[in-house]
Amino acid sequence: MGYAIVQTLNALSFSALLLLTGLGLSVVLSLMNFVNLAHGGFYLLGSYVAVLWLGSGAPWWLAFPAAFLAAGLAGAVLERFPFRRFYARPHLMQVLLTYGLSVIMADLMRWGFGAQILTPELPAALQGVVFLFDMPFPLYRLFLIGAGVALGLLLWLLLDRTLWGAVLRAAVTDRGIVETLGIDTRHLFAAVLVLSAGLGGLSGALGAGMLAAYPGLDEEVLILALVTVVVGGLGSFGGTVAGALVVGFALTFSKVWFPEFANVVAFSAMAGFLLLRPNGLIAPPLRQI
């Protein structure tokens, strides 16, 4: 019983990380129809910022907003140029652009932070373990679960229960009508991309305590985020939540049951699922006009 509970919590902590990473990617992909393969670079930047901040002796809890701001600033710079020029371009051109930028970002971070694996110095409040049925479980992973739930709920409230979120959804549906009301949609979409980049950096900061930070992590995280969004269903907040849970549990328990073939089993199962439900778990309803 204790072993099963611990593995379930491991899956939940990994799912919480996938949720935050997937939401950052889904916001831009679903709301702006922009394919941003540089999202993994924002994640890795947030991880490095958190590692350096936690080792500096500054208040530990500020590492997470610092990572959010650093990644958000990088996103704001890239949004001004060149992202803004590619919003209306075909997806293939967006893929080529953002993948190329992700490679540049990865090389810049390798040059700036080194090629070694960096692990953060966790604060005393997040160190240690708790015992569940005589089985130890890292306290930091409980913190990660709580942070994922809280931030996911906050983002849902922002997008679905605020005037800003309503204006954003209206701009996605009919940008021309929204602009006739005097709203500058360029600034609106710029804010969305900055929010997406910031979420990537924040998820990287939170994930540093579990996955560390190293070159190549950006590509690994990007693949997992894409799988999460696609399995859950594009354009659906609930779909991203469901996708994060499915991918998190599939990868965690495949490593427990089939350690030598974990990725093969997990990704084969998800590929088979997508053959049966190509629109994902929770696809948004199509509008009929």
SETI-325786 format. One record per residue (C-alpha): residue number from 1; residue in one letter; x, y, z. Coordinates in steps of 0.02 Angstrom, whole numbers. Each point is the difference from the previous one (the first is absolute). Example, Ala and Ser with C-alpha at 12.3 -4.5 7.8 and 13.67 -1.06 7.14 Angstrom:
// residues 2
<sefi><i>1</i><aa>A</aa><x>615</x><y>-225</y><z>390</z></sefi>
<sefi><i>2</i><aa>S</aa><x>69</x><y>172</y><z>-33</z></sefi>
// end
This chain:
// residues 289
<sefi><i>1</i><aa>M</aa><x>0</x><y>0</y><z>0</z></sefi>
<sefi><i>2</i><aa>G</aa><x>137</x><y>122</y><z>49</z></sefi>
<sefi><i>3</i><aa>Y</aa><x>100</x><y>-37</y><z>-157</z></sefi>
<sefi><i>4</i><aa>A</aa><x>-153</x><y>29</y><z>-111</z></sefi>
<sefi><i>5</i><aa>I</aa><x>-38</x><y>165</y><z>86</z></sefi>
<sefi><i>6</i><aa>V</aa><x>179</x><y>61</y><z>-20</z></sefi>
<sefi><i>7</i><aa>Q</aa><x>2</x><y>-44</y><z>-185</z></sefi>
<sefi><i>8</i><aa>T</aa><x>-168</x><y>86</y><z>-24</z></sefi>
<sefi><i>9</i><aa>L</aa><x>69</x><y>158</y><z>82</z></sefi>
<sefi><i>10</i><aa>N</aa><x>154</x><y>-13</y><z>-111</z></sefi>
<sefi><i>11</i><aa>A</aa><x>-115</x><y>-5</y><z>-150</z></sefi>
<sefi><i>12</i><aa>L</aa><x>-100</x><y>148</y><z>67</z></sefi>
<sefi><i>13</i><aa>S</aa><x>156</x><y>105</y><z>27</z></sefi>
<sefi><i>14</i><aa>F</aa><x>60</x><y>-37</y><z>-176</z></sefi>
<sefi><i>15</i><aa>S</aa><x>-174</x><y>37</y><z>-67</z></sefi>
<sefi><i>16</i><aa>A</aa><x>-2</x><y>168</y><z>91</z></sefi>
<sefi><i>17</i><aa>L</aa><x>162</x><y>47</y><z>-87</z></sefi>
<sefi><i>18</i><aa>L</aa><x>-68</x><y>-57</y><z>-168</z></sefi>
<sefi><i>19</i><aa>L</aa><x>-158</x><y>100</y><z>32</z></sefi>
<sefi><i>20</i><aa>L</aa><x>92</x><y>164</y><z>24</z></sefi>
<sefi><i>21</i><aa>T</aa><x>114</x><y>-32</y><z>-149</z></sefi>
<sefi><i>22</i><aa>G</aa><x>-145</x><y>-56</y><z>-110</z></sefi>
<sefi><i>23</i><aa>L</aa><x>-108</x><y>148</y><z>49</z></sefi>
<sefi><i>24</i><aa>G</aa><x>137</x><y>121</y><z>-50</z></sefi>
<sefi><i>25</i><aa>L</aa><x>12</x><y>-82</y><z>-170</z></sefi>
<sefi><i>26</i><aa>S</aa><x>-188</x><y>-23</y><z>-21</z></sefi>
<sefi><i>27</i><aa>V</aa><x>-39</x><y>183</y><z>35</z></sefi>
<sefi><i>28</i><aa>V</aa><x>95</x><y>57</y><z>-155</z></sefi>
<sefi><i>29</i><aa>L</aa><x>-41</x><y>-150</y><z>-109</z></sefi>
<sefi><i>30</i><aa>S</aa><x>-187</x><y>1</y><z>37</z></sefi>
<sefi><i>31</i><aa>L</aa><x>-36</x><y>185</y><z>19</z></sefi>
<sefi><i>32</i><aa>M</aa><x>120</x><y>71</y><z>-129</z></sefi>
<sefi><i>33</i><aa>N</aa><x>20</x><y>-148</y><z>-119</z></sefi>
<sefi><i>34</i><aa>F</aa><x>188</x><y>24</y><z>14</z></sefi>
<sefi><i>35</i><aa>V</aa><x>117</x><y>-150</y><z>11</z></sefi>
<sefi><i>36</i><aa>N</aa><x>138</x><y>48</y><z>122</z></sefi>
<sefi><i>37</i><aa>L</aa><x>135</x><y>-134</y><z>7</z></sefi>
<sefi><i>38</i><aa>A</aa><x>110</x><y>119</y><z>100</z></sefi>
<sefi><i>39</i><aa>H</aa><x>-108</x><y>-34</y><z>153</z></sefi>
<sefi><i>40</i><aa>G</aa><x>124</x><y>-128</y><z>65</z></sefi>
<sefi><i>41</i><aa>G</aa><x>133</x><y>137</y><z>-1</z></sefi>
<sefi><i>42</i><aa>F</aa><x>-106</x><y>105</y><z>118</z></sefi>
<sefi><i>43</i><aa>Y</aa><x>-16</x><y>-151</y><z>114</z></sefi>
<sefi><i>44</i><aa>L</aa><x>188</x><y>-28</y><z>4</z></sefi>
<sefi><i>45</i><aa>L</aa><x>32</x><y>186</y><z>30</z></sefi>
<sefi><i>46</i><aa>G</aa><x>-117</x><y>-5</y><z>150</z></sefi>
<sefi><i>47</i><aa>S</aa><x>92</x><y>-153</y><z>67</z></sefi>
<sefi><i>48</i><aa>Y</aa><x>169</x><y>85</y><z>-10</z></sefi>
<sefi><i>49</i><aa>V</aa><x>-66</x><y>159</y><z>80</z></sefi>
<sefi><i>50</i><aa>A</aa><x>-73</x><y>-101</y><z>145</z></sefi>
<sefi><i>51</i><aa>V</aa><x>162</x><y>-97</y><z>26</z></sefi>
<sefi><i>52</i><aa>L</aa><x>104</x><y>160</y><z>7</z></sefi>
<sefi><i>53</i><aa>W</aa><x>-127</x><y>90</y><z>110</z></sefi>
<sefi><i>54</i><aa>L</aa><x>-16</x><y>-142</y><z>126</z></sefi>
<sefi><i>55</i><aa>G</aa><x>190</x><y>-7</y><z>13</z></sefi>
<sefi><i>56</i><aa>S</aa><x>18</x><y>187</y><z>26</z></sefi>
<sefi><i>57</i><aa>G</aa><x>-69</x><y>8</y><z>177</z></sefi>
<sefi><i>58</i><aa>A</aa><x>-145</x><y>114</y><z>-49</z></sefi>
<sefi><i>59</i><aa>P</aa><x>-177</x><y>-40</y><z>63</z></sefi>
<sefi><i>60</i><aa>W</aa><x>-38</x><y>-168</y><z>-81</z></sefi>
<sefi><i>61</i><aa>W</aa><x>-181</x><y>35</y><z>-42</z></sefi>
<sefi><i>62</i><aa>L</aa><x>51</x><y>144</y><z>-114</z></sefi>
<sefi><i>63</i><aa>A</aa><x>87</x><y>-123</y><z>-116</z></sefi>
<sefi><i>64</i><aa>F</aa><x>-166</x><y>-45</y><z>-81</z></sefi>
<sefi><i>65</i><aa>P</aa><x>-60</x><y>176</y><z>-43</z></sefi>
<sefi><i>66</i><aa>A</aa><x>178</x><y>40</y><z>-56</z></sefi>
<sefi><i>67</i><aa>A</aa><x>-5</x><y>-146</y><z>-122</z></sefi>
<sefi><i>68</i><aa>F</aa><x>-172</x><y>55</y><z>-60</z></sefi>
<sefi><i>69</i><aa>L</aa><x>62</x><y>177</y><z>-32</z></sefi>
<sefi><i>70</i><aa>A</aa><x>161</x><y>-56</y><z>-86</z></sefi>
<sefi><i>71</i><aa>A</aa><x>-91</x><y>-116</y><z>-120</z></sefi>
<sefi><i>72</i><aa>G</aa><x>-138</x><y>128</y><z>-25</z></sefi>
<sefi><i>73</i><aa>L</aa><x>128</x><y>132</y><z>-45</z></sefi>
<sefi><i>74</i><aa>A</aa><x>81</x><y>-118</y><z>-126</z></sefi>
<sefi><i>75</i><aa>G</aa><x>-173</x><y>-34</y><z>-71</z></sefi>
<sefi><i>76</i><aa>A</aa><x>-37</x><y>186</y><z>-14</z></sefi>
<sefi><i>77</i><aa>V</aa><x>161</x><y>30</y><z>-96</z></sefi>
<sefi><i>78</i><aa>L</aa><x>-35</x><y>-143</y><z>-120</z></sefi>
<sefi><i>79</i><aa>E</aa><x>-181</x><y>53</y><z>-21</z></sefi>
<sefi><i>80</i><aa>R</aa><x>53</x><y>170</y><z>-63</z></sefi>
<sefi><i>81</i><aa>F</aa><x>116</x><y>-83</y><z>-125</z></sefi>
<sefi><i>82</i><aa>P</aa><x>-16</x><y>-121</y><z>-82</z></sefi>
<sefi><i>83</i><aa>F</aa><x>-157</x><y>-88</y><z>67</z></sefi>
<sefi><i>84</i><aa>R</aa><x>-119</x><y>142</y><z>-43</z></sefi>
<sefi><i>85</i><aa>R</aa><x>46</x><y>-11</y><z>-184</z></sefi>
<sefi><i>86</i><aa>F</aa><x>-45</x><y>-185</y><z>-6</z></sefi>
<sefi><i>87</i><aa>Y</aa><x>-171</x><y>-4</y><z>84</z></sefi>
<sefi><i>88</i><aa>A</aa><x>-89</x><y>-3</y><z>-168</z></sefi>
<sefi><i>89</i><aa>R</aa><x>127</x><y>-114</y><z>-85</z></sefi>
<sefi><i>90</i><aa>P</aa><x>-29</x><y>-187</y><z>-32</z></sefi>
<sefi><i>91</i><aa>H</aa><x>38</x><y>-119</y><z>143</z></sefi>
<sefi><i>92</i><aa>L</aa><x>150</x><y>-73</y><z>-91</z></sefi>
<sefi><i>93</i><aa>M</aa><x>85</x><y>170</y><z>-2</z></sefi>
<sefi><i>94</i><aa>Q</aa><x>-40</x><y>23</y><z>185</z></sefi>
<sefi><i>95</i><aa>V</aa><x>76</x><y>-170</y><z>38</z></sefi>
<sefi><i>96</i><aa>L</aa><x>160</x><y>40</y><z>-95</z></sefi>
<sefi><i>97</i><aa>L</aa><x>17</x><y>169</y><z>84</z></sefi>
<sefi><i>98</i><aa>T</aa><x>-34</x><y>-53</y><z>179</z></sefi>
<sefi><i>99</i><aa>Y</aa><x>102</x><y>-160</y><z>-12</z></sefi>
<sefi><i>100</i><aa>G</aa><x>148</x><y>99</y><z>-64</z></sefi>
<sefi><i>101</i><aa>L</aa><x>-21</x><y>123</y><z>144</z></sefi>
<sefi><i>102</i><aa>S</aa><x>-8</x><y>-144</y><z>124</z></sefi>
<sefi><i>103</i><aa>V</aa><x>168</x><y>-63</y><z>-63</z></sefi>
<sefi><i>104</i><aa>I</aa><x>75</x><y>174</y><z>18</z></sefi>
<sefi><i>105</i><aa>M</aa><x>-72</x><y>19</y><z>176</z></sefi>
<sefi><i>106</i><aa>A</aa><x>69</x><y>-171</y><z>50</z></sefi>
<sefi><i>107</i><aa>D</aa><x>175</x><y>45</y><z>-62</z></sefi>
<sefi><i>108</i><aa>L</aa><x>-5</x><y>169</y><z>88</z></sefi>
<sefi><i>109</i><aa>M</aa><x>-49</x><y>-83</y><z>164</z></sefi>
<sefi><i>110</i><aa>R</aa><x>134</x><y>-132</y><z>-22</z></sefi>
<sefi><i>111</i><aa>W</aa><x>126</x><y>140</y><z>-24</z></sefi>
<sefi><i>112</i><aa>G</aa><x>-66</x><y>99</y><z>148</z></sefi>
<sefi><i>113</i><aa>F</aa><x>-35</x><y>-137</y><z>127</z></sefi>
<sefi><i>114</i><aa>G</aa><x>115</x><y>-140</y><z>-55</z></sefi>
<sefi><i>115</i><aa>A</aa><x>-34</x><y>-177</y><z>-61</z></sefi>
<sefi><i>116</i><aa>Q</aa><x>-5</x><y>-87</y><z>168</z></sefi>
<sefi><i>117</i><aa>I</aa><x>-156</x><y>-55</y><z>94</z></sefi>
<sefi><i>118</i><aa>L</aa><x>-49</x><y>132</y><z>128</z></sefi>
<sefi><i>119</i><aa>T</aa><x>-109</x><y>-44</y><z>150</z></sefi>
<sefi><i>120</i><aa>P</aa><x>-76</x><y>134</y><z>112</z></sefi>
<sefi><i>121</i><aa>E</aa><x>34</x><y>19</y><z>185</z></sefi>
<sefi><i>122</i><aa>L</aa><x>-174</x><y>-25</y><z>68</z></sefi>
<sefi><i>123</i><aa>P</aa><x>-48</x><y>105</y><z>152</z></sefi>
<sefi><i>124</i><aa>A</aa><x>-16</x><y>-86</y><z>168</z></sefi>
<sefi><i>125</i><aa>A</aa><x>-190</x><y>18</y><z>-8</z></sefi>
<sefi><i>126</i><aa>L</aa><x>-8</x><y>-110</y><z>-155</z></sefi>
<sefi><i>127</i><aa>Q</aa><x>133</x><y>-128</y><z>46</z></sefi>
<sefi><i>128</i><aa>G</aa><x>-28</x><y>-168</y><z>79</z></sefi>
<sefi><i>129</i><aa>V</aa><x>-137</x><y>-128</y><z>-18</z></sefi>
<sefi><i>130</i><aa>V</aa><x>-169</x><y>-43</y><z>73</z></sefi>
<sefi><i>131</i><aa>F</aa><x>-49</x><y>-179</y><z>39</z></sefi>
<sefi><i>132</i><aa>L</aa><x>-158</x><y>-74</y><z>-75</z></sefi>
<sefi><i>133</i><aa>F</aa><x>-37</x><y>-175</y><z>65</z></sefi>
<sefi><i>134</i><aa>D</aa><x>185</x><y>-14</y><z>48</z></sefi>
<sefi><i>135</i><aa>M</aa><x>53</x><y>50</y><z>-176</z></sefi>
<sefi><i>136</i><aa>P</aa><x>104</x><y>160</y><z>-22</z></sefi>
<sefi><i>137</i><aa>F</aa><x>-57</x><y>132</y><z>-123</z></sefi>
<sefi><i>138</i><aa>P</aa><x>96</x><y>161</y><z>-41</z></sefi>
<sefi><i>139</i><aa>L</aa><x>-78</x><y>155</y><z>75</z></sefi>
<sefi><i>140</i><aa>Y</aa><x>46</x><y>101</y><z>-154</z></sefi>
<sefi><i>141</i><aa>R</aa><x>-112</x><y>-107</y><z>-109</z></sefi>
<sefi><i>142</i><aa>L</aa><x>-148</x><y>36</y><z>112</z></sefi>
<sefi><i>143</i><aa>F</aa><x>41</x><y>184</y><z>-20</z></sefi>
<sefi><i>144</i><aa>L</aa><x>5</x><y>-25</y><z>-189</z></sefi>
<sefi><i>145</i><aa>I</aa><x>-173</x><y>-80</y><z>1</z></sefi>
<sefi><i>146</i><aa>G</aa><x>-72</x><y>142</y><z>102</z></sefi>
<sefi><i>147</i><aa>A</aa><x>82</x><y>133</y><z>-109</z></sefi>
<sefi><i>148</i><aa>G</aa><x>-62</x><y>-84</y><z>-159</z></sefi>
<sefi><i>149</i><aa>V</aa><x>-180</x><y>-6</y><z>62</z></sefi>
<sefi><i>150</i><aa>A</aa><x>4</x><y>179</y><z>64</z></sefi>
<sefi><i>151</i><aa>L</aa><x>79</x><y>74</y><z>-156</z></sefi>
<sefi><i>152</i><aa>G</aa><x>-111</x><y>-101</y><z>-116</z></sefi>
<sefi><i>153</i><aa>L</aa><x>-155</x><y>64</y><z>92</z></sefi>
<sefi><i>154</i><aa>L</aa><x>66</x><y>178</y><z>-7</z></sefi>
<sefi><i>155</i><aa>L</aa><x>29</x><y>-10</y><z>-188</z></sefi>
<sefi><i>156</i><aa>W</aa><x>-175</x><y>-73</y><z>-26</z></sefi>
<sefi><i>157</i><aa>L</aa><x>-76</x><y>144</y><z>97</z></sefi>
<sefi><i>158</i><aa>L</aa><x>102</x><y>125</y><z>-101</z></sefi>
<sefi><i>159</i><aa>L</aa><x>-51</x><y>-68</y><z>-169</z></sefi>
<sefi><i>160</i><aa>D</aa><x>-179</x><y>-53</y><z>36</z></sefi>
<sefi><i>161</i><aa>R</aa><x>-63</x><y>114</y><z>139</z></sefi>
<sefi><i>162</i><aa>T</aa><x>74</x><y>172</y><z>-34</z></sefi>
<sefi><i>163</i><aa>L</aa><x>-39</x><y>140</y><z>-122</z></sefi>
<sefi><i>164</i><aa>W</aa><x>175</x><y>-14</y><z>-73</z></sefi>
<sefi><i>165</i><aa>G</aa><x>-28</x><y>-184</y><z>-36</z></sefi>
<sefi><i>166</i><aa>A</aa><x>-168</x><y>38</y><z>-81</z></sefi>
<sefi><i>167</i><aa>V</aa><x>79</x><y>132</y><z>-113</z></sefi>
<sefi><i>168</i><aa>L</aa><x>137</x><y>-121</y><z>-46</z></sefi>
<sefi><i>169</i><aa>R</aa><x>-121</x><y>-138</y><z>-47</z></sefi>
<sefi><i>170</i><aa>A</aa><x>-101</x><y>125</y><z>-102</z></sefi>
<sefi><i>171</i><aa>A</aa><x>157</x><y>57</y><z>-92</z></sefi>
<sefi><i>172</i><aa>V</aa><x>40</x><y>-180</y><z>-44</z></sefi>
<sefi><i>173</i><aa>T</aa><x>-175</x><y>-26</y><z>-68</z></sefi>
<sefi><i>174</i><aa>D</aa><x>-13</x><y>163</y><z>-98</z></sefi>
<sefi><i>175</i><aa>R</aa><x>150</x><y>116</y><z>12</z></sefi>
<sefi><i>176</i><aa>G</aa><x>-77</x><y>130</y><z>-116</z></sefi>
<sefi><i>177</i><aa>I</aa><x>-154</x><y>27</y><z>109</z></sefi>
<sefi><i>178</i><aa>V</aa><x>105</x><y>20</y><z>157</z></sefi>
<sefi><i>179</i><aa>E</aa><x>110</x><y>130</y><z>-86</z></sefi>
<sefi><i>180</i><aa>T</aa><x>-154</x><y>101</y><z>-48</z></sefi>
<sefi><i>181</i><aa>L</aa><x>-29</x><y>22</y><z>187</z></sefi>
<sefi><i>182</i><aa>G</aa><x>166</x><y>91</y><z>16</z></sefi>
<sefi><i>183</i><aa>I</aa><x>99</x><y>-145</y><z>73</z></sefi>
<sefi><i>184</i><aa>D</aa><x>177</x><y>-22</y><z>-63</z></sefi>
<sefi><i>185</i><aa>T</aa><x>10</x><y>-186</y><z>-32</z></sefi>
<sefi><i>186</i><aa>R</aa><x>187</x><y>9</y><z>-34</z></sefi>
<sefi><i>187</i><aa>H</aa><x>30</x><y>44</y><z>182</z></sefi>
<sefi><i>188</i><aa>L</aa><x>-125</x><y>-132</y><z>52</z></sefi>
<sefi><i>189</i><aa>F</aa><x>88</x><y>-139</y><z>-94</z></sefi>
<sefi><i>190</i><aa>A</aa><x>169</x><y>63</y><z>58</z></sefi>
<sefi><i>191</i><aa>A</aa><x>-60</x><y>-18</y><z>179</z></sefi>
<sefi><i>192</i><aa>V</aa><x>-56</x><y>-179</y><z>-38</z></sefi>
<sefi><i>193</i><aa>L</aa><x>171</x><y>-47</y><z>-67</z></sefi>
<sefi><i>194</i><aa>V</aa><x>87</x><y>80</y><z>150</z></sefi>
<sefi><i>195</i><aa>L</aa><x>-117</x><y>-96</y><z>115</z></sefi>
<sefi><i>196</i><aa>S</aa><x>39</x><y>-162</y><z>-93</z></sefi>
<sefi><i>197</i><aa>A</aa><x>188</x><y>29</y><z>11</z></sefi>
<sefi><i>198</i><aa>G</aa><x>-14</x><y>46</y><z>183</z></sefi>
<sefi><i>199</i><aa>L</aa><x>-96</x><y>-160</y><z>36</z></sefi>
<sefi><i>200</i><aa>G</aa><x>136</x><y>-97</y><z>-88</z></sefi>
<sefi><i>201</i><aa>G</aa><x>132</x><y>82</y><z>110</z></sefi>
<sefi><i>202</i><aa>L</aa><x>-103</x><y>-26</y><z>157</z></sefi>
<sefi><i>203</i><aa>S</aa><x>-25</x><y>-185</y><z>-38</z></sefi>
<sefi><i>204</i><aa>G</aa><x>187</x><y>-14</y><z>-31</z></sefi>
<sefi><i>205</i><aa>A</aa><x>36</x><y>78</y><z>169</z></sefi>
<sefi><i>206</i><aa>L</aa><x>-119</x><y>-118</y><z>87</z></sefi>
<sefi><i>207</i><aa>G</aa><x>65</x><y>-149</y><z>-97</z></sefi>
<sefi><i>208</i><aa>A</aa><x>182</x><y>37</y><z>40</z></sefi>
<sefi><i>209</i><aa>G</aa><x>-20</x><y>-80</y><z>171</z></sefi>
<sefi><i>210</i><aa>M</aa><x>-55</x><y>-163</y><z>-83</z></sefi>
<sefi><i>211</i><aa>L</aa><x>85</x><y>-5</y><z>-171</z></sefi>
<sefi><i>212</i><aa>A</aa><x>151</x><y>116</y><z>30</z></sefi>
<sefi><i>213</i><aa>A</aa><x>61</x><y>108</y><z>-146</z></sefi>
<sefi><i>214</i><aa>Y</aa><x>110</x><y>-55</y><z>-144</z></sefi>
<sefi><i>215</i><aa>P</aa><x>21</x><y>25</y><z>-189</z></sefi>
<sefi><i>216</i><aa>G</aa><x>-127</x><y>-104</y><z>-94</z></sefi>
<sefi><i>217</i><aa>L</aa><x>-134</x><y>11</y><z>134</z></sefi>
<sefi><i>218</i><aa>D</aa><x>-90</x><y>131</y><z>-105</z></sefi>
<sefi><i>219</i><aa>E</aa><x>-29</x><y>-124</y><z>-142</z></sefi>
<sefi><i>220</i><aa>E</aa><x>-57</x><y>-138</y><z>119</z></sefi>
<sefi><i>221</i><aa>V</aa><x>-124</x><y>116</y><z>85</z></sefi>
<sefi><i>222</i><aa>L</aa><x>-64</x><y>70</y><z>-165</z></sefi>
<sefi><i>223</i><aa>I</aa><x>-42</x><y>-174</y><z>-64</z></sefi>
<sefi><i>224</i><aa>L</aa><x>-93</x><y>-42</y><z>161</z></sefi>
<sefi><i>225</i><aa>A</aa><x>-94</x><y>165</y><z>-5</z></sefi>
<sefi><i>226</i><aa>L</aa><x>-53</x><y>-29</y><z>-181</z></sefi>
<sefi><i>227</i><aa>V</aa><x>-58</x><y>-176</y><z>40</z></sefi>
<sefi><i>228</i><aa>T</aa><x>-96</x><y>66</y><z>151</z></sefi>
<sefi><i>229</i><aa>V</aa><x>-91</x><y>133</y><z>-102</z></sefi>
<sefi><i>230</i><aa>V</aa><x>-40</x><y>-116</y><z>-146</z></sefi>
<sefi><i>231</i><aa>V</aa><x>-60</x><y>-145</y><z>108</z></sefi>
<sefi><i>232</i><aa>G</aa><x>-109</x><y>116</y><z>104</z></sefi>
<sefi><i>233</i><aa>G</aa><x>-74</x><y>93</y><z>-148</z></sefi>
<sefi><i>234</i><aa>L</aa><x>46</x><y>168</y><z>-74</z></sefi>
<sefi><i>235</i><aa>G</aa><x>-96</x><y>153</y><z>58</z></sefi>
<sefi><i>236</i><aa>S</aa><x>-62</x><y>-75</y><z>163</z></sefi>
<sefi><i>237</i><aa>F</aa><x>62</x><y>41</y><z>174</z></sefi>
<sefi><i>238</i><aa>G</aa><x>-77</x><y>-159</y><z>67</z></sefi>
<sefi><i>239</i><aa>G</aa><x>82</x><y>-96</y><z>-142</z></sefi>
<sefi><i>240</i><aa>T</aa><x>172</x><y>60</y><z>53</z></sefi>
<sefi><i>241</i><aa>V</aa><x>-36</x><y>-53</y><z>179</z></sefi>
<sefi><i>242</i><aa>A</aa><x>-58</x><y>-171</y><z>-60</z></sefi>
<sefi><i>243</i><aa>G</aa><x>148</x><y>-17</y><z>-117</z></sefi>
<sefi><i>244</i><aa>A</aa><x>123</x><y>42</y><z>139</z></sefi>
<sefi><i>245</i><aa>L</aa><x>-76</x><y>-134</y><z>112</z></sefi>
<sefi><i>246</i><aa>V</aa><x>0</x><y>-132</y><z>-138</z></sefi>
<sefi><i>247</i><aa>V</aa><x>179</x><y>35</y><z>-54</z></sefi>
<sefi><i>248</i><aa>G</aa><x>63</x><y>18</y><z>178</z></sefi>
<sefi><i>249</i><aa>F</aa><x>-78</x><y>-162</y><z>60</z></sefi>
<sefi><i>250</i><aa>A</aa><x>46</x><y>-95</y><z>-158</z></sefi>
<sefi><i>251</i><aa>L</aa><x>184</x><y>47</y><z>9</z></sefi>
<sefi><i>252</i><aa>T</aa><x>14</x><y>-24</y><z>188</z></sefi>
<sefi><i>253</i><aa>F</aa><x>-81</x><y>-171</y><z>9</z></sefi>
<sefi><i>254</i><aa>S</aa><x>82</x><y>-63</y><z>-160</z></sefi>
<sefi><i>255</i><aa>K</aa><x>168</x><y>35</y><z>84</z></sefi>
<sefi><i>256</i><aa>V</aa><x>-60</x><y>-100</y><z>151</z></sefi>
<sefi><i>257</i><aa>W</aa><x>-69</x><y>-148</y><z>-97</z></sefi>
<sefi><i>258</i><aa>F</aa><x>112</x><y>1</y><z>-156</z></sefi>
<sefi><i>259</i><aa>P</aa><x>159</x><y>93</y><z>49</z></sefi>
<sefi><i>260</i><aa>E</aa><x>99</x><y>-54</y><z>-153</z></sefi>
<sefi><i>261</i><aa>F</aa><x>-138</x><y>44</y><z>-124</z></sefi>
<sefi><i>262</i><aa>A</aa><x>-88</x><y>140</y><z>93</z></sefi>
<sefi><i>263</i><aa>N</aa><x>-1</x><y>130</y><z>-138</z></sefi>
<sefi><i>264</i><aa>V</aa><x>-43</x><y>-127</y><z>-135</z></sefi>
<sefi><i>265</i><aa>V</aa><x>-149</x><y>-66</y><z>98</z></sefi>
<sefi><i>266</i><aa>A</aa><x>-64</x><y>170</y><z>54</z></sefi>
<sefi><i>267</i><aa>F</aa><x>15</x><y>88</y><z>-168</z></sefi>
<sefi><i>268</i><aa>S</aa><x>-66</x><y>-150</y><z>-97</z></sefi>
<sefi><i>269</i><aa>A</aa><x>-154</x><y>0</y><z>111</z></sefi>
<sefi><i>270</i><aa>M</aa><x>-26</x><y>186</y><z>-29</z></sefi>
<sefi><i>271</i><aa>A</aa><x>24</x><y>-20</y><z>-188</z></sefi>
<sefi><i>272</i><aa>G</aa><x>-132</x><y>-137</y><z>0</z></sefi>
<sefi><i>273</i><aa>F</aa><x>-116</x><y>112</y><z>99</z></sefi>
<sefi><i>274</i><aa>L</aa><x>19</x><y>141</y><z>-126</z></sefi>
<sefi><i>275</i><aa>L</aa><x>-45</x><y>-120</y><z>-140</z></sefi>
<sefi><i>276</i><aa>L</aa><x>-165</x><y>-32</y><z>89</z></sefi>
<sefi><i>277</i><aa>R</aa><x>-30</x><y>181</y><z>54</z></sefi>
<sefi><i>278</i><aa>P</aa><x>98</x><y>114</y><z>-118</z></sefi>
<sefi><i>279</i><aa>N</aa><x>-78</x><y>157</y><z>76</z></sefi>
<sefi><i>280</i><aa>G</aa><x>61</x><y>-43</y><z>175</z></sefi>
<sefi><i>281</i><aa>L</aa><x>-86</x><y>-41</y><z>162</z></sefi>
<sefi><i>282</i><aa>I</aa><x>-101</x><y>161</y><z>16</z></sefi>
<sefi><i>283</i><aa>A</aa><x>-17</x><y>89</y><z>-166</z></sefi>
<sefi><i>284</i><aa>P</aa><x>-92</x><y>167</y><z>3</z></sefi>
<sefi><i>285</i><aa>P</aa><x>-167</x><y>2</y><z>-92</z></sefi>
<sefi><i>286</i><aa>L</aa><x>7</x><y>68</y><z>-177</z></sefi>
<sefi><i>287</i><aa>R</aa><x>-103</x><y>155</y><z>-35</z></sefi>
<sefi><i>288</i><aa>Q</aa><x>-133</x><y>-20</y><z>-133</z></sefi>
<sefi><i>289</i><aa>I</aa><x>-40</x><y>158</y><z>-99</z></sefi>
// end
